[in-house]
Amino acid sequence: MARRPESGAAEASPTSQSAPVSQRWTPDASVAGGVPPRTRAADFVFEKLAGAILRGELAVGAPLPPERELAETFDISRVLVREAIHRLKDLGLVRVRQGGQTIVLDPDDATDPRLIPLTIELAAPERNAFRDMAERQMLHAILLLELAEARMNTAQIDELDRILDEYEKEGDAGTWKFMSSYWLVVAKATKNQFLWRETRFWFEVMGRRTGGTMPTVFDHPTRLALHRDIAAKLRRRDGACARYLEAVRPVFLLFSQ
């Protein structure tokens, strides 16, 4: 059965933009120890600033703290701070004015596709991250099944059955391994290189974000039964996509409430 995800904490109201942003935004405790070993300083600053923008800690329309202040905060050179800021500019997260302030832009207006994994990895969980990832995962699965049913071979379907048998033995603890293995076989069966690469990309991103724990909306028995039904319908070429859509439609409605 479908499970309603836990509600995230309500988003904080944006802080008034009249106060200097340097007084409002305080980097998290990890900055106090300086740049971690084996980490590029510019990358570290970029991730901290990008995360603050995506989480709403740096208000849209407000200026970033001056380069000098950021260099002191992170204990690095201004050259490296400037490198991090220009990466933010390339993604459409800030507007850089020569000799003037660097202004935070609305991340929802940015169109760079690199922001998708960055948002998943750095944005706060309460900003509908679970819902967004689950909806993206389910919509992607619908497309995979529609193509795979027409192109899948017997060996690939046999591989799905093997993965299902292994998951039944392992129980819920094996969900991440099961979901990634199962859907990568389906993606490969589409014979579409873009879908195959996109599927691998999403599992890699979610793995980094969740630490290898799959955010799913079904319990173990329901998930196992659904995926067995899908494998059987793929074998018969008998509406696997329709079966999956039937199962996830109530989840979409649940998320919309």
C-alpha positions as CSV (number, residue, x, y, z in Angstrom):
1,M,0.0,0.0,0.0
2,A,1.1,3.6,-0.6
3,R,2.4,5.5,2.4
4,R,2.1,9.2,2.8
5,P,5.6,10.8,3.2
6,E,6.3,12.6,6.4
7,S,5.6,16.2,6.2
8,G,8.7,18.5,6.2
9,A,9.0,21.4,8.5
10,A,7.4,24.6,7.2
11,E,9.7,26.9,5.3
12,A,10.8,29.9,7.2
13,S,9.6,33.3,6.1
14,P,12.2,35.2,4.1
15,T,14.2,37.6,6.2
16,S,13.7,41.2,5.4
17,Q,16.1,42.3,2.7
18,S,16.8,45.7,4.3
19,A,19.4,44.3,6.8
20,P,22.9,43.5,5.4
21,V,22.9,39.8,4.4
22,S,26.2,39.3,6.2
23,Q,24.3,39.9,9.4
24,R,21.5,37.4,8.5
25,W,23.4,34.5,7.0
26,T,25.8,32.5,9.2
27,P,27.6,29.5,7.6
28,D,27.0,26.2,9.3
29,A,29.4,24.8,11.8
30,S,31.5,22.9,9.2
31,V,33.0,26.1,8.1
32,A,34.6,26.7,11.5
33,G,37.2,24.0,10.9
34,G,38.2,25.5,7.5
35,V,38.3,23.7,4.2
36,P,38.3,19.9,4.8
37,P,41.4,18.0,3.7
38,R,41.5,16.9,0.1
39,T,38.8,19.3,-0.8
40,R,39.3,22.2,-3.3
41,A,38.7,25.4,-1.4
42,A,36.7,27.0,-4.3
43,D,34.5,23.9,-4.4
44,F,33.8,24.1,-0.7
45,V,32.9,27.7,-0.8
46,F,30.7,27.2,-3.9
47,E,28.7,24.4,-2.2
48,K,28.2,26.4,0.9
49,L,27.0,29.4,-0.9
50,A,24.9,27.4,-3.5
51,G,23.3,25.5,-0.6
52,A,22.4,28.6,1.2
53,I,20.8,30.1,-1.9
54,L,18.8,26.9,-2.7
55,R,17.7,26.6,0.9
56,G,16.6,30.2,1.0
57,E,19.1,31.2,3.7
58,L,20.5,33.9,1.3
59,A,17.4,35.9,0.3
60,V,16.6,36.5,-3.3
61,G,17.5,40.1,-4.3
62,A,20.0,40.5,-1.4
63,P,23.7,40.9,-1.9
64,L,26.2,38.3,-1.1
65,P,28.7,39.2,1.7
66,P,31.7,41.0,0.2
67,E,34.6,38.9,-1.2
68,R,36.9,40.1,1.6
69,E,34.4,39.0,4.2
70,L,33.9,35.6,2.6
71,A,37.7,35.1,2.3
72,E,38.0,35.7,6.0
73,T,35.1,33.5,6.9
74,F,36.4,30.5,4.9
75,D,40.1,31.4,5.5
76,I,41.0,31.3,1.8
77,S,42.2,33.8,-0.8
78,R,39.8,36.2,-2.5
79,V,40.9,34.7,-5.8
80,L,39.3,31.4,-4.7
81,V,36.2,33.1,-3.4
82,R,35.9,34.9,-6.8
83,E,36.1,31.5,-8.6
84,A,33.3,30.1,-6.5
85,I,31.1,33.2,-7.1
86,H,31.6,32.9,-10.9
87,R,30.5,29.3,-10.8
88,L,27.3,30.6,-9.1
89,K,26.9,33.2,-11.9
90,D,27.3,30.5,-14.5
91,L,24.4,28.6,-13.0
92,G,22.2,31.6,-12.8
93,L,22.2,31.8,-9.0
94,V,23.8,35.3,-8.7
95,R,24.2,38.4,-10.8
96,V,27.8,39.8,-10.7
97,R,28.3,43.5,-11.2
98,Q,31.8,44.7,-11.9
99,G,32.9,46.8,-9.0
100,G,29.5,46.4,-7.4
101,Q,27.5,44.0,-5.3
102,T,26.8,40.4,-6.2
103,I,23.1,39.9,-6.0
104,V,21.3,36.6,-5.2
105,L,18.8,35.5,-8.0
106,D,15.8,33.3,-7.6
107,P,16.9,29.7,-8.2
108,D,13.5,28.9,-9.6
109,D,14.2,31.2,-12.5
110,A,17.5,29.4,-13.4
111,T,17.4,27.0,-16.3
112,D,20.8,25.4,-16.2
113,P,20.3,21.5,-16.0
114,R,23.2,21.2,-13.6
115,L,21.0,22.7,-10.9
116,I,18.9,19.5,-10.8
117,P,21.5,17.3,-9.0
118,L,22.8,20.3,-7.1
119,T,19.3,21.0,-5.7
120,I,18.9,17.3,-4.7
121,E,22.2,17.3,-3.0
122,L,22.2,20.7,-1.3
123,A,18.6,21.8,-0.8
124,A,16.9,21.3,2.5
125,P,14.7,18.2,2.9
126,E,11.7,20.2,3.9
127,R,11.5,21.9,0.6
128,N,9.5,19.0,-0.9
129,A,12.6,17.1,-1.9
130,F,11.1,13.7,-1.2
131,R,8.0,14.5,-3.2
132,D,10.0,15.9,-6.1
133,M,12.3,12.9,-6.3
134,A,9.5,10.4,-6.0
135,E,7.4,12.0,-8.7
136,R,10.5,12.3,-11.0
137,Q,11.3,8.7,-10.4
138,M,7.8,7.5,-11.1
139,L,7.3,9.5,-14.3
140,H,10.6,8.3,-15.6
141,A,9.6,4.7,-14.9
142,I,6.5,5.1,-17.0
143,L,8.6,6.2,-20.0
144,L,11.0,3.3,-19.5
145,L,8.3,0.7,-19.3
146,E,6.5,2.0,-22.4
147,L,9.7,1.5,-24.5
148,A,11.1,-1.6,-22.8
149,E,7.9,-3.6,-23.3
150,A,8.4,-3.4,-27.1
151,R,12.2,-3.9,-27.0
152,M,13.0,-6.2,-24.1
153,N,14.5,-9.7,-24.7
154,T,13.9,-12.9,-22.8
155,A,17.3,-12.8,-21.1
156,Q,16.6,-9.3,-19.7
157,I,13.2,-10.4,-18.3
158,D,14.9,-13.5,-16.8
159,E,17.3,-11.1,-15.1
160,L,14.4,-9.2,-13.6
161,D,13.0,-12.4,-12.1
162,R,16.4,-13.2,-10.6
163,I,16.6,-9.7,-9.1
164,L,13.1,-10.1,-7.7
165,D,13.9,-13.5,-6.1
166,E,17.0,-12.0,-4.5
167,Y,15.0,-9.1,-3.1
168,E,12.4,-11.4,-1.7
169,K,15.1,-13.1,0.4
170,E,16.9,-9.9,1.4
171,G,13.7,-8.1,2.6
172,D,13.3,-4.3,2.9
173,A,17.0,-3.8,3.8
174,G,17.8,-4.6,0.1
175,T,15.5,-2.0,-1.4
176,W,18.2,0.4,-2.7
177,K,20.1,-2.5,-4.4
178,F,16.9,-3.9,-5.8
179,M,15.4,-0.7,-7.2
180,S,18.6,0.3,-8.9
181,S,19.3,-3.1,-10.3
182,Y,15.8,-3.7,-11.5
183,W,15.3,-0.3,-13.2
184,L,18.7,-0.2,-14.8
185,V,17.9,-3.5,-16.5
186,V,14.6,-1.9,-17.7
187,A,16.5,1.2,-18.9
188,K,19.0,-0.9,-20.8
189,A,16.1,-2.7,-22.5
190,T,14.8,0.5,-24.0
191,K,17.8,0.6,-26.2
192,N,17.8,4.4,-25.8
193,Q,21.2,5.7,-24.8
194,F,19.8,8.9,-23.3
195,L,17.3,7.1,-21.1
196,W,20.0,4.6,-20.0
197,R,22.4,7.3,-19.1
198,E,19.7,9.5,-17.4
199,T,18.6,6.5,-15.3
200,R,22.2,5.8,-14.1
201,F,22.6,9.5,-13.4
202,W,19.5,9.7,-11.2
203,F,20.5,6.7,-9.2
204,E,23.9,8.1,-8.7
205,V,22.5,11.5,-7.6
206,M,19.9,9.9,-5.2
207,G,22.6,7.6,-3.8
208,R,24.7,10.6,-2.9
209,R,21.8,12.5,-1.5
210,T,20.3,9.6,0.6
211,G,23.4,7.6,1.4
212,G,22.0,4.6,-0.4
213,T,18.6,4.5,1.2
214,M,15.8,4.6,-1.3
215,P,13.0,7.2,-0.7
216,T,10.0,5.1,-1.7
217,V,6.2,5.2,-1.2
218,F,5.4,1.5,-1.0
219,D,6.1,-1.0,1.8
220,H,8.2,-4.1,1.0
221,P,5.3,-6.6,0.2
222,T,3.5,-4.1,-2.1
223,R,6.7,-3.1,-3.9
224,L,7.7,-6.7,-4.5
225,A,4.2,-7.7,-5.8
226,L,4.0,-4.7,-8.1
227,H,7.4,-5.3,-9.6
228,R,6.6,-9.0,-10.1
229,D,3.4,-8.0,-11.9
230,I,5.4,-5.6,-14.1
231,A,8.0,-8.3,-15.0
232,A,5.2,-10.7,-15.9
233,K,3.5,-8.2,-18.1
234,L,6.8,-7.3,-19.8
235,R,7.3,-11.0,-20.6
236,R,3.8,-11.2,-22.1
237,R,4.0,-7.7,-23.6
238,D,0.7,-7.1,-21.9
239,G,0.5,-3.5,-20.5
240,A,3.4,-3.2,-18.0
241,C,3.2,0.6,-18.2
242,A,-0.5,0.6,-17.6
243,R,-0.1,-1.6,-14.5
244,Y,2.6,0.7,-13.1
245,L,0.5,3.8,-13.7
246,E,-2.5,2.1,-12.0
247,A,-0.3,1.6,-8.9
248,V,1.3,5.1,-8.8
249,R,-1.7,7.2,-9.7
250,P,-3.0,7.3,-6.1
251,V,0.4,8.4,-5.0
252,F,0.3,11.4,-7.4
253,L,-3.1,12.3,-5.9
254,L,-1.7,11.9,-2.4
255,F,1.1,14.2,-3.1
256,S,-1.3,16.8,-4.5
257,Q,-3.4,17.0,-1.3
